[in-house]
Amino acid sequence: MKRDGTNKSFWQDVDIENFSTDPAILDFHTIVVGAGITGVTLAKELQNRGIKCLLLDKENPGFGTTGGTTAHINNFYDASYNEIIENFGKDPNQLLLNATLEVLDYIKDNISKYSIQCAYSTCDFFLFSAESGQNEQLEQIYAAHQQLGLPTHYVETIPFDIPFEKAICIEGQAQFHPMRYIAGMIEAYRREGGEILTGRGIETYSNEDGRVKLKLSGKEVYTAKNIIWATHVPPGKNRFNFLLAPYRSYVLTLKLHGEPEALGQAADLYDPYHYFRYHRSDKEHYLIVGGFDHKTGDDQQTEQHFADLKLWVDQHFDYDELTASWSSQYYDSADGLPFIGSMPNENNVYIATGYGGNGMTFGSMASLVIPDLLEGKENPLAELLSPSRIKPVASAQQVLSEGVNAAKHFIMDKFSAESLKEVESLQPAEGKIVHYRERKLAICRDMEGELHAVNSVCPHMGCTVSWNPSEMSWDCPCHGSRFGMNGKLLNGPASVDLGRVNFD
Ligand SMILES: Cc1cc2nc3c(=O)[nH]c(=O)nc-3n(C[C@H](O)[C@H](O)[C@H](O)COP(=O)(O)OP(=O)(O)OC[C@H]3O[C@@H](n4cnc5c(N)ncnc54)[C@H](O)[C@@H]3O)c2cc1C
């Protein structure tokens, strides 16, 4: 399977099919766009409720972040419960926790109902302060868990050989092989007559008089009453361009000498934090470690992040060999909770996005919310996660800082062009923005030595893209759109490629 990055993730061993046969019917109740964990789970859930849907992806299933995740299935979030209590109050928080526990059971039930072999296991999570300055934060998190009744206790030891000040054990976590999980869900969906079409981009999209119309590359036009964008930022210019911020995180997988005493997951409290977990795959045991996150496009020394992560791993863990290293992109929401539900001002368009590093749980939670909304049922989570919510206190500061960041790129981009002579000195896997006849071009050299020149202006909202040397892609620092070396669109919200440029 392919992924939206050059580095191969640990999960890409799955031989996932491309589904290129056009469905015999053209009209559906609902079209789900995006075959990551969100879209695949939604398609299966809708099918279970007797709703005829079409699942679409412009690439293969798992091409996006689901193919580059670390697949912890957690009952707590990057925005800790004490922060969520502060922003949203205790009752909504209790509601969220109850829904979260329901989601964990839902994933487990899917695995057992559809007999999915996906290395699913349960374990505890150990959150620790690595230095005394982090103790207070840990205590606040512990207190919020006590308040909500999430089983959490202080421990003297953790199942990783890493020094810490204080540690808490948060019970009831799970983990799996995400690609095997979604492959199994797709298999079950298809077995029961579900329609899926992959490898076909959307050429035109319209939504008039309550009818959604999609023209795909090729000739087909599919229609539906509803559309669900399970593609992170919904396409086009909308408020989510300002309420979501793209981040990149780095991951290594290390084969271990033997079997750890117990499976477990852990993280410290640095910002960005280091996160790690054991993984049992068939008979082998691995350590999956992530960290060194940064806002997309803000740091072009992406190779350095791998080196820093590797150094940190070498300082703290014993292992046999490094088996995979990759990076991937997630989206933080302005107030820490995802946006799951109806697109503001549109009653037949739904979105599910802004999961931060918790998309296994939140991506699955979308299936506990959106199908109810489609069926006109009340859903207790709908208000809390509503994409229309306005939480000025919670989000203002964050929105402002993300907005300032985007603005910084708009302004700095005008002054940061390199001169054309630098093109010649570009090394394989290097890319630069250069001036060429009054224009700024994005130019890179591939591993075969060939130069590729594309327009440097992201077609979404006009920011200048940045080179990501480790994944060999052009990433937009403003809203997270990403493009291959030849300008091909990898991730939205942009909906078209960066135009290619000829030098003649
Ligand atoms: C390094 C890293 C580690 C993480 N670890 C964890 C973790 O341990 N636990 C956890 O819960 N979460 C984790 N996350 C977050 C989680 O992986 C994601 O939130 C989740 O995978 C998102 O799933 P998704 O289905 O919404 O999106 P994706 O998996 O990105 O799927 C979106 C799909 O939409 C398709 N698409 C996009 N635009 C279009 C279009 N216009 N037309 C057709 N198709 C389109 C893409 O091809 C893609 O296949 C991590 C994220 C990162 C980056």
The ligand as an ORCA input file, in Angstrom:
! r2SCAN-3c Opt
* xyz 0 1
  C       2.754     10.253     13.898
  C       1.328     10.188     14.361
  C       0.993      9.330     15.391
  C      -0.329      9.229     15.807
  N      -0.629      8.357     16.789
  C      -1.898      8.212     17.191
  C      -2.218      7.267     18.194
  O      -1.360      6.585     18.723
  N      -3.510      7.154     18.561
  C      -4.484      7.907     17.991
  O      -5.641      7.779     18.395
  N      -4.206      8.796     17.014
  C      -2.946      8.962     16.591
  N      -2.652      9.847     15.615
  C      -3.747     10.544     14.927
  C      -4.474      9.576     13.979
  O      -3.536      8.758     13.321
  C      -5.287     10.337     12.930
  O      -6.071     11.307     13.570
  C      -6.189      9.418     12.152
  O      -5.442      8.404     11.518
  C      -6.991     10.205     11.125
  O      -7.768      9.298     10.403
  P      -8.733      9.819      9.266
  O      -9.419      8.634      8.703
  O      -9.590     10.912      9.781
  O      -7.775     10.491      8.196
  P      -6.736      9.791      7.198
  O      -6.262      8.498      7.688
  O      -5.711     10.819      6.866
  O      -7.614      9.500      5.922
  C      -8.059     10.523      5.058
  C      -8.218      9.900      3.666
  O      -8.883     10.858      2.846
  C      -8.373     10.751      1.547
  N      -8.676     12.034      0.887
  C      -8.248     13.250      1.257
  N      -8.762     14.190      0.425
  C      -9.522     13.522     -0.471
  C     -10.308     13.935     -1.581
  N     -10.424     15.216     -1.928
  N     -10.955     12.992     -2.296
  C     -10.860     11.681     -1.952
  N     -10.135     11.228     -0.914
  C      -9.477     12.150     -0.180
  C      -6.888     10.482      1.741
  O      -6.325      9.853      0.604
  C      -6.887      9.587      2.979
  O      -6.841      8.213      2.643
  C      -1.339     10.000     15.188
  C      -1.005     10.883     14.174
  C       0.322     10.995     13.765
  C       0.667     11.945     12.663
*
